[in-house]
Amino acid sequence: MSNNNKLKSFALSIFNPWKRTCKILFKILIPISILIKILQETGGINYVSNFFDPLMQLMGLPGEMGIVWASAIFGNLYGGLLAFYSLQATVSLTVAQATILMTALLIAHSFLMEVVVVYKAGLKWIPIVLFRLGMAVVVGIFLNFFYSATNLLQEPASQIMTLSAPADQSITAWIINELKNYISIALIILALITVLEILKRIGLIAKLNKLLEPILNFIGMTSKIVPLTIIGLTLGLAYGGALIIDETRATSISKKDIFYSLLLMSLFHSIIEDTMLVASAGGNWSGIVLFRFVFAFITTAILIRITRNWDDAKMDKYFTRKNFIKQ
């Protein structure tokens, strides 16, 4: 094969999956962005936040933090942190409380986008919503007990960064900002697929799979799903989920592999950007990194062992959707 043909083959191996992945993701992102904007403009998030007040009490947090979690769940982490900073003047938190709140936000946020991506990738939306909410509360209760029992992190929390709403709140400014975000997302996806293709061609993916094989075998995951899972863990559930959607249409990935990968990513994803973001808002590494990592992998390992011998029919009954690959 000539150099020109090799270059053309390489370009097509990147462009085609990039085009498919962007098409899948933007079909989800654009309507969700509009819905979030409507909720923000109409104040709908304020009504929803009342639901979270009792959950805040269970985790040792002031009830006012319900609006923070609601903003993160129905918007994104940035929306949750904007709500958090707006309450700073009236509500004070300890480092332990800030860590509990930020860890819960990391586990359960951006539902209007991430849960839709997970649904499109093959899972039922109700189990994943209940699972992420339930696990966030369980982690919050545990961390509250742990920090209280050990008397750790009881000093007042401080933030090294604050967020402020953009000066221009017009619809035109919002549309321009969203278009910029979409372009950035498309470029990130292009970079991801390019790197993946290069890694495949030079054999590093195979080496990485071999390196991770003992860990994967221990928790029950197969090496086939590893590269896509790593993307979700490091860069975000939306990216990893979109790539899984595309991959399931091109190759044969089992329902169990998809379920395990998305399950782990749902609990522990975007470990670089999101972790840095909540750390700047007062979250301590012991909760937002260490315990979240251990909890996510242990929880995934337990569910893998529970469902290991299930057939597709039983997976469809509780977690996965029938014939989702053809949709």
C-alpha positions in Angstrom: 0.0 0.0 0.0 1.4 3.4 -1.0 1.9 6.2 1.5 -1.0 8.2 0.0 -3.3 5.2 0.4 -2.1 4.6 4.0 -2.8 8.2 4.8 -6.2 8.1 3.3 -7.0 4.9 5.1 -5.9 6.4 8.4 -8.0 9.6 7.8 -11.1 7.6 7.0 -10.6 5.4 10.1 -10.8 8.6 12.1 -13.3 10.7 10.2 -16.1 8.0 9.9 -16.4 7.1 13.6 -15.9 10.8 14.5 -18.9 11.8 12.2 -21.1 9.0 13.7 -20.1 9.8 17.3 -20.8 13.5 16.8 -24.2 12.8 15.2 -25.2 10.5 18.1 -24.0 12.9 20.8 -25.4 16.2 19.4 -28.8 14.6 18.9 -28.8 14.3 22.7 -26.9 17.5 23.7 -28.9 20.1 21.7 -32.4 19.3 23.0 -31.1 18.8 26.5 -29.3 22.2 26.4 -32.6 23.8 25.4 -34.5 22.0 28.2 -31.9 23.1 30.8 -32.2 26.7 29.6 -36.0 26.6 30.0 -35.7 25.2 33.5 -33.3 27.9 34.4 -35.4 30.7 32.9 -38.7 29.5 34.5 -37.2 28.7 37.9 -38.3 25.1 37.7 -35.1 23.9 39.4 -36.2 25.8 42.6 -39.3 23.6 42.9 -37.4 20.4 42.3 -34.8 21.3 44.9 -37.4 20.9 47.7 -37.3 17.2 47.0 -33.7 17.0 48.1 -34.0 18.7 51.5 -34.6 15.4 53.5 -31.6 13.8 51.7 -29.4 16.7 52.7 -30.3 16.1 56.4 -29.4 12.4 56.0 -25.9 13.4 54.9 -25.4 15.9 57.6 -25.8 18.9 55.3 -28.0 22.0 55.6 -31.3 21.8 53.8 -30.3 24.8 51.6 -27.8 22.6 49.9 -30.7 20.9 48.1 -30.8 23.6 45.5 -27.1 23.0 44.9 -27.6 19.3 44.2 -30.8 19.9 42.1 -28.9 22.5 40.0 -26.1 19.9 39.4 -28.5 17.1 38.6 -30.8 19.0 36.3 -28.0 21.2 34.9 -24.3 20.3 35.4 -21.5 20.6 37.9 -21.0 24.2 36.9 -24.6 25.0 37.6 -24.4 23.3 41.0 -21.3 25.2 41.9 -22.9 28.5 40.9 -25.8 27.7 43.2 -23.2 26.7 45.9 -21.3 30.0 45.7 -24.5 32.0 45.7 -25.3 30.5 49.2 -21.9 31.2 50.7 -23.0 34.4 52.4 -25.8 32.7 54.3 -24.7 29.1 54.8 -21.3 28.0 56.2 -19.9 24.5 55.8 -17.0 22.6 57.3 -14.5 20.9 55.1 -16.2 17.6 55.9 -19.6 18.9 54.8 -18.1 20.4 51.7 -16.4 17.1 50.9 -19.7 15.2 51.4 -21.6 17.6 49.2 -19.0 17.6 46.4 -18.6 13.8 46.5 -22.4 13.4 46.1 -22.4 15.9 43.2 -19.6 13.9 41.5 -21.6 10.7 41.7 -25.0 12.2 40.7 -25.0 15.2 38.3 -25.9 16.2 34.7 -28.8 13.6 34.6 -30.6 15.3 31.7 -27.5 14.6 29.5 -25.6 11.7 31.0 -28.6 9.5 31.8 -29.9 10.0 28.2 -26.5 9.0 26.9 -26.5 5.9 29.1 -30.0 5.1 27.9 -29.0 5.5 24.2 -26.0 3.2 25.0 -28.3 0.4 26.1 -29.4 0.8 29.8 -32.8 1.5 31.2 -33.0 5.0 32.6 -35.0 4.4 35.8 -32.5 1.9 37.4 -29.5 4.1 36.5 -31.2 7.2 38.0 -32.2 5.4 41.2 -28.7 3.8 41.4 -26.7 7.0 41.1 -29.0 8.9 43.5 -29.0 6.0 46.0 -25.2 5.5 45.8 -24.6 9.3 46.2 -26.8 9.3 49.4 -25.1 6.1 50.7 -21.7 7.6 50.2 -22.8 10.9 51.8 -24.1 9.1 54.9 -21.0 7.0 55.2 -18.7 10.0 54.9 -20.7 12.0 57.4 -20.4 9.1 59.9 -16.7 8.7 59.2 -15.8 12.4 59.5 -18.0 12.8 62.6 -16.6 9.7 64.3 -13.0 10.6 63.6 -13.5 14.4 64.1 -11.7 15.0 60.8 -12.1 18.0 58.6 -14.2 19.9 61.0 -12.6 23.3 60.3 -14.5 25.8 58.1 -14.3 25.2 54.4 -12.6 27.6 52.1 -12.7 27.9 48.3 -9.7 28.7 46.1 -11.9 29.5 43.1 -15.3 31.0 42.5 -17.6 31.0 39.5 -19.8 33.9 38.4 -22.6 34.0 35.9 -21.7 35.6 32.6 -22.5 39.3 32.3 -24.6 38.9 29.1 -27.7 36.8 30.0 -29.4 37.3 26.6 -30.7 34.4 24.5 -28.3 35.4 21.7 -25.3 35.2 24.1 -26.5 31.8 25.3 -26.8 30.5 21.7 -23.3 31.7 20.8 -21.9 30.1 24.0 -23.6 26.8 23.3 -22.3 26.8 19.7 -18.8 27.4 21.1 -19.3 24.4 23.5 -20.5 22.2 20.6 -17.4 23.0 18.5 -15.2 22.3 21.5 -16.9 19.0 22.1 -16.5 18.0 18.4 -12.8 18.8 18.5 -12.3 16.8 21.7 -14.1 13.8 20.2 -11.9 14.1 17.1 -8.8 14.2 19.3 -9.9 11.2 21.3 -10.7 9.1 18.2 -7.4 10.1 16.6 -5.4 9.1 19.8 -7.3 5.8 20.0 -6.6 5.0 16.4 -2.9 5.7 16.8 -2.7 3.7 20.0 -4.4 0.8 18.2 -2.0 0.9 15.3 1.1 1.0 17.4 -0.1 -1.7 19.7 -0.4 0.3 22.9 -4.0 -0.6 23.4 -3.2 -4.3 23.4 -0.4 -3.7 25.9 -2.7 -1.6 28.1 -5.3 -4.3 28.0 -2.7 -6.9 29.1 -1.5 -4.6 31.9 -5.0 -4.1 33.2 -6.1 -7.7 32.6 -5.4 -8.9 36.2 -7.5 -6.0 37.7 -10.2 -6.5 35.2 -10.4 -10.2 35.8 -10.6 -9.5 39.6 -13.6 -7.3 39.3 -15.1 -9.3 36.4 -14.7 -6.9 33.4 -13.3 -8.1 30.0 -10.5 -6.3 28.2 -12.7 -5.7 25.2 -14.4 -2.8 26.9 -11.3 -1.3 28.5 -10.3 1.5 26.0 -13.8 3.0 26.0 -14.2 2.7 29.7 -10.9 4.5 30.2 -12.1 7.4 28.1 -15.2 7.7 30.3 -13.3 7.4 33.5 -10.8 10.1 32.5 -12.8 12.5 30.3 -16.5 12.0 31.1 -19.5 9.7 30.8 -20.9 11.6 27.8 -17.8 11.0 25.7 -17.4 7.4 26.9 -21.1 6.6 26.4 -21.2 8.1 22.9 -18.2 6.0 21.9 -19.8 2.9 23.3 -23.0 3.6 21.3 -20.9 3.8 18.1 -18.8 0.8 19.0 -21.8 -1.4 19.7 -23.1 -0.7 16.2 -19.8 -1.6 14.6 -18.7 -4.6 16.7 -20.1 -7.2 19.0 -19.9 -6.0 22.6 -22.0 -8.0 25.1 -24.8 -6.4 27.1 -23.0 -7.3 30.2 -19.8 -5.6 29.1 -21.8 -2.5 28.2 -23.6 -2.6 31.6 -20.5 -3.0 33.6 -18.6 -0.2 31.8 -21.5 2.3 32.0 -22.0 1.3 35.6 -18.4 2.1 36.6 -18.4 5.3 34.5 -21.6 6.4 36.1 -20.0 6.3 39.6 -16.5 7.5 38.7 -15.9 9.6 35.6 -14.2 12.8 34.4 -11.6 12.2 37.2 -9.4 15.1 36.0 -11.7 18.0 35.2 -14.5 17.3 37.6 -12.2 16.5 40.5 -10.2 19.6 40.1 -13.4 21.6 39.9 -14.9 20.4 43.1 -11.6 20.5 44.9 -11.4 24.2 44.2 -14.9 24.5 45.9 -13.6 23.0 49.2 -13.8 19.2 48.6 -11.1 17.2 50.3 -9.2 14.5 48.3 -10.1 11.8 50.9 -13.7 11.9 49.7 -13.7 13.2 46.2 -10.9 11.0 45.0 -9.9 8.2 47.3 -13.2 7.0 48.7 -15.1 7.6 45.5 -12.5 5.5 43.6 -12.6 2.6 46.1 -16.4 2.8 46.4 -17.0 2.8 42.6 -14.8 -0.2 41.9 -16.0 -2.3 44.9 -19.7 -1.5 44.0 -19.0 -2.5 40.3 -17.2 -5.7 41.4 -20.2 -6.7 43.6 -22.8 -6.1 40.9 -20.6 -8.0 38.4 -20.6 -11.0 40.7 -24.3 -10.8 41.2 -25.1 -10.7 37.5 -22.2 -12.8 36.1 -24.4 -15.8 35.3 -27.5 -13.8 34.1 -28.6 -14.3 30.5 -29.7 -11.5 28.2 -33.3 -11.9 29.1 -32.7 -11.4 32.8 -30.4 -8.4 32.0 -33.2 -6.9 29.9 -35.7 -7.4 32.7 -33.7 -5.3 35.2 -31.0 -3.2 33.5 -30.6 -3.3 29.7 -32.9 -2.5 26.8 -34.0 -5.0 24.2 -32.6 -4.6 20.7 -31.0 -1.2 21.6 -28.1 -1.7 19.2 -30.5 -1.6 16.2 -32.1 1.7 17.3 
